Each structure stands twice: as C-alpha cells, then as structure tokens.
Amino acid sequence: MLRSLWTAATGMVGQQHNIDTISNNLANVNTTGFKKNRAEFQDLLYQTIRPSGATNNLGAQYPTPIEIGHGVKLSSTQKSFIQGNLVETNNTLDMAIQGEGFFCIENPNGEVYYTRDGAFKVDSQGSLVTSSGHYMVPEVTIPAEATSVVIRESGDVVITTAASTDSQIIAQIKLVKFVNPAGLESVGGNLYKETEGTGEPIEGTPGMEGFGTLAQGRLEASNVTVVEEMVNLITAQRAYEINAKAITTSDDMLGIANNLKS
C-alpha cells in the first residue's frame, strides 16, 4: 500500500511541473516572438514480481509479466518553434522572420544571444539595438541623414537621403539557425543562448539555403494558443486531483488494515 502513496505523489509533482509550464505559456501569450513549452514525462522503474516466460509448478509458461510501476518523472520541456502570427505594426524598424532562423545579437559585454523578437530601435549612435540595448550582429547603423529606411525580404537595408534620391544599400542583415534549436537555453528577455545540444550556429542570408525571409513593419506574435493551453490546464488539474484522491484512498485503506482486529 505504501507503494501507491509514493506513486501518486510522483504524479502530483509531475502535474505541478506541467501546470507550471502551462502557466508560463499563458503568461507570455502577448510576448513578441515567444515560443511555447510542452512538459514531457517518463515512467519510473518497475518492480518485476514475475517475468514474462516464467513457468509455474505445472510447467505452464506465463505469456505476460507482473510489473508494478513506481510513478512518473519530468523528462524534458520541449520548446515548439512553430511560426507565430505576424502582427502589422507599421514601425519601420520592426522585423519579423517568416520561416527558420534567429536574429543574432550581442550585449555590451560581448555575450552573444539569439532571438525571434524583431522589435529593434536605434540608439544615440544610430545602431540597431533591441529593447534591452543589445546590438544586432553584424552591426547595422542607420545614418542620421537617412530620410527613409527599407528592409528587404533578403535582409538588405536600403536608405535614401535628402541629398540624393538614389537609394543605397548600407548593410545586410544576417540570420542564424541551429541543427537542434530545441536545445537552446532560454535566458529571459526573449533571448536564447547556444548550448552543446544545439550544434554550432549556422549563419546565412534571409531567403537563402532554408533561412526565413524578413517582413518589415511586422512582428511575430507568440505561438501560444489560449484555448489549447486552457484545455491542457484543465487536463492537468484533473490529473492532479485524481492523484491526490489516490493518496487519500491509500491512506484510508491503510487505516482500515491498521484497525483490523483478530
């Protein structure tokens, strides 16, 4: 009977992790470029009371085993990089990636990060930066005399000035992708960090060699679906409740056994 108490307890802990993951998804439903997580589970070790193929006293062979499981554990949180909807902002420096890839950015300390959040601004020097002040890599600087800025699907940054009606390409925005993007480490601030599980970053041009294209004046919304997450939340809650019920039932049965009189 004690086995059922511990087994149900692992179920409650597992569903708590599940609800934590779902809650974070719902909290970031309006976060630009956010990618939802999914909790994944594995069953724990089994106690084999009788193996498959064992024979009884009469020589008959049992076709199936007797195995008692010991519950569940959280194995991983899988991040989904499904494309989010594009939201039109009409902001010249807003960019959304349609397809695969990340913007590469660098903080003033030289640390490199990756993001799908394309809400860029210009600093006092005209350099493209994120809301947190991280510089785009390779660095893109918009001249103060620029009267218009056009960012093409291919990543070309084209400007015109009051002194000349001819447009000129001043920079090329690059994207980065990974063999295993799910291995990226989330560090907050809409940023990801490279890990040993991602493989080496692969740099490329938007629209070329499997990289996504850029959409100026748009941002990629979170790929969280509220209805789906609410269904998952209800399912997790019911699973948590039934595991709690298993604990109280096991406790009641232990009480009955303890109160038996000869």
N, C-alpha and C positions, 0 to 999 in steps of 0.2 A: 504493500500500500504506500510506503514511503516513496517508492519509485514514481508513482503518479503525481505526488506533490512536487517533486523536483522537475518532472517532465512538464507539468502545467506551468510551473514557474518560468522555465525557459521560453515557453510560448508567450507568456505575458511580457517578458523582457524583449523578445523578438518583435512583438506587435508594438511595443513602445518605441523601438527604433523605427519601425515602419511609419508610425504616426508622426514621429519627429521629422522624417524625410518628407512626408506629405505636407506637413505644416510649413516647412521651408519652401516647398514648391508654391504653395498658395500665397505665402508672404511675398514672393517675388513675381507674382503674376503680372505686374506692371514694370518689372525691371528690364531695361533695354538689353537685348542680347542674352538674356538668361536662358540656361538650358536645364531642364528638369532632371531630377534624380529618381531612380527607382531602387528600392531596397530589395536585395536578393538574399535568399536563405538556403541553408543546407541542413539536412537532418544530422543528428549526432550519432555516436557509436551505438551499436545494437548489442544486446546480450543474447547470445545464441544458446537457447536451452536445449534444442535438438536440431542438429544439422540436417539438411536435405540429403536423402540417400541412406540415412541410418536405418538399421533393421531392428525389429522387435524380437521378442523371445520366440516367436513362431517362424522367424526368418523372413517375414514380410518387410518390404522396403517402404519407408515413408517418402512420398513424392515431394513433399514440401517441408520446409523447416519450421521451427517455432522460434521466432525472433521478437524481442521486446525492445522497442526504441526508447531512447533517452532524451527525446526532445529536439529542439531546433537551435540554430545559431545564425547570426547575421554573417553572410559570406562576403558581400560587397555592396556598394551603392553604385549602380550603373548610370552614367550620365548619358542622356539622349541628345544627340546633336541634330535632331530633325529641324528643318528650316522653320523659323518663326515667320509670322505675317509681317509684311513690310508696311510701315506706317508713314504716310507722307507728312513731312514737316515744313518743306519749302525753305529750310535753312541750308544755305549754300555749302557749309562745311560738314553737314550731316551725311554719312555714307552708310549704306547697308550692303552686306555681302550676300549676293544671291548664289548660293552653292557652297562649295567647300572652301575652307580657308579661315585664317585669323589675321588680324592686324598685329604687327609686331611693334611693341612699344618699350621704352626704356625710361627708368626713373633717373633723377639727377645723380644717384649713387652708382649708376651703371648696371643695375639689375634689369634683366630682360624679362618681359612678360608678354602674354598673348591675350587678345580679347576679340569678342564679336561686337562690342559696343562701339559704334562708329560716330558717336556724338562728339566730334572734335571742335576745338576752339583754336584761336590764335593767342599767343602770349605777347608780351610787350615787344619782343623781337620779331614777331610775325611768324614764329614757328608753330606748326600744328601740334597741339597737345590735347590730352584727354581732360576730363573734368577734374582729375586729381593732379594735373600738371605733368603727366608722363609724356615724353616726346615720341613721336612716330619714328620708326626705323624702317628704311633710311629717312633721315630728317627732311622734312618739307617746309620751306619758308616762303610765305606769301609776301611779295614786295609791298611796301606801303603805298606805292603809286598805282597799284592794280585797281582797276575800276570794275572788273568782273572776273570771276573765277569759275571755270568749268572743269568738272572732274569726269572724265570719260569712263565708259564701262571697262576699258582696258587699263585704267589707273593713271592715264596721262593727266597731268594738272596743267590746264591751259588758262592763260590770263590775257587780258587786254588792258592797255593803259590809256590815259587821256592824251598822251603824246603821240600815240600811234594806234591806228585802227586795226593793224595787223595783230593777230593772236600769236602767242608764242608758248611753247611747251617748256615749263620751268622745272618739272620734276616727274618722277614715275613712282607711283605708289605700288609697293610690293605686298604680296600676301605670303603666309606661311601655313603649311599643313603638316600633319604627322601621320605616320603609319597607323598608330593607335591613339587617336585623340581622346578616347575614353580614359586613358591613363594620365591625362593632365591633372595637376593638383590645383584645386580651387583655393585661392588665397584671399578672396573677398575683393570688393571694389570692381566687380565684373572682370576680374583678371584671372588668368591661368598661368601655371608655371610648369616648365618642362620637367619630366622625371625620367628615370631609367626605363620605365614602362612605355613611354611614348615613342621611343626611337628618336633619331636625330631630326631636327626641324628641316623641312624642305621648302626652300624659297622659290617663288615663281611669280609670273605676271598674271594679273586677273584676266580670266577668259582663256588662258592657255594651259595645256597639259593637265586638265582636270580641275583647275582652280575656278572658283566662282567669279562672277563679274561684280562690278561696283554699281550701285544705284545712288546717284547724288540727290540730296534733298529728301532722303528717306532714312528711317531707322528700322532695324529688325526688332520686332516685339518679342517678348518672352514666348517660348513654345509650350507654356503650361496651359492646359485646357481645364477650366474651372470645374465643369461638370464631371469630367473624368476623375479629377482629384477628389471631388466630393464623394463619388461612388467608392473610390478606394478608401477614403476616410471612414465611411460607414462600414465597409467590409472589415477594416482593421479594428474598428471599435467592437463589432460583433465577435470577432475572433478573440479579442482581449477579454470580453465578458464571458465567453464560453470557457476560456482557460481559467478565469477566476472561479467560475462555477465548478470546474473540475477539482480545484483545490478545496473548496468548501465541502463538496461531496466526499472527497477522500478523507477530509478531516472528520466528517460525520460518521463515515464507515469505521474509521479508526476508533472513534468514541464508542460505537456500538460494540466493536470487538473487545475494547478495553473493559467494558461494563458487563461482559458475559459472566454469568455465574454457573458454577458446576452444579 
